Amino acid sequence: MPDPLGPLFAALESINGELTGFAARLARLEDSGAVRGAAKQGASGEEGGSESARARGAPVVWHKVDEEQRADLWGEFTAWVIRMADTYELTTEQLPHACWWEHGAVVAELTALWTGWESAFGNEEDAAAGPYLWHDAWSRGIERIGRTWLGECTNGYHQNKSRTVWGTDPAYRKKIIEAGPPGVAGSGPANPKAA
């Protein structure tokens, strides 16, 4: 005979898991708020602020971010992604919970949406059009992420794409550079350079 309280305990366990997840998200959001406050203070030039503090909405190119700032900025960005995923009720088909951060193109797309969001919702002079335009960009960006960048990861597990990595072969790069752009005199296989 099945335990009549089994479904109740399963439901309680599920609720407990969700509450634990919410508590972790809240902690990350609180941390990102502290980071954002420190960045605002630094941008205003007050004592104790960093001169290299990033202005809200300024573009972020992750490989160019100083190592000291990267962890704080990544934490703020991650908190934003999690908040947006919950706010807009994203599914795994739209943004894989298990591995979105492992896809460079997904991170680039989300970073652009994040900085656009900061600009749209932080600009009091253009409060009407900015948020509307951001929502249009969000819709197109999330569709593009799910359609273009994810591969098989929509099944809930990270799957490396079967592809050739272009940037690891110096001979490949040299071959392209030596070939030159198409249609330029003195380059390419149809127009070999005069010796």
URZISUL-V695869 format. One record per backbone hydrogen bond with DSSP energy under -1.0 kcal/mol. NH is the residue of the N-H (numbers start at 1). CO is the residue of the C=O. Records with the same first field share a line. If there is no record, write none. Layout:
NH->CO  CO
This chain:
6->3
9->5
10->6
11->7
12->8
13->9
14->10
15->11
16->12
17->13
18->14
19->15
20->16
21->17
22->18
23->19
24->20
25->21
26->22
27->23
28->24
29->25
30->26
31->27
32->28
33->29
34->30
35->31
36->32
37->33
38->34
39->35
40->36
41->37
42->38
43->39
44->40
46->41
49->46
53->50
58->55
64->61
65->62
70->66
73->69
74->70
75->71
76->72
77->73
78->74
79->75
80->76
81->77
82->78
83->79
84->80
85->81
86->82
87->83
88->84
90->85
95->91
100->96
102->99
103->100
107->103
108->104
109->105
110->106
111->107
112->108
113->109
114->110
115->111
116->112
117->113
118->114
119->115
120->116
121->117
130->126
133->129
134->130
135->131
136->132
137->133
138->134
139->135
140->136
141->137
142->138
143->139
144->140
145->141
146->142
147->143
148->144
153->150
155->152
156->153
163->161
173->169
174->170
175->171
176->172
177->173
178->174
179->175
180->176
184->181
187->184
188->179
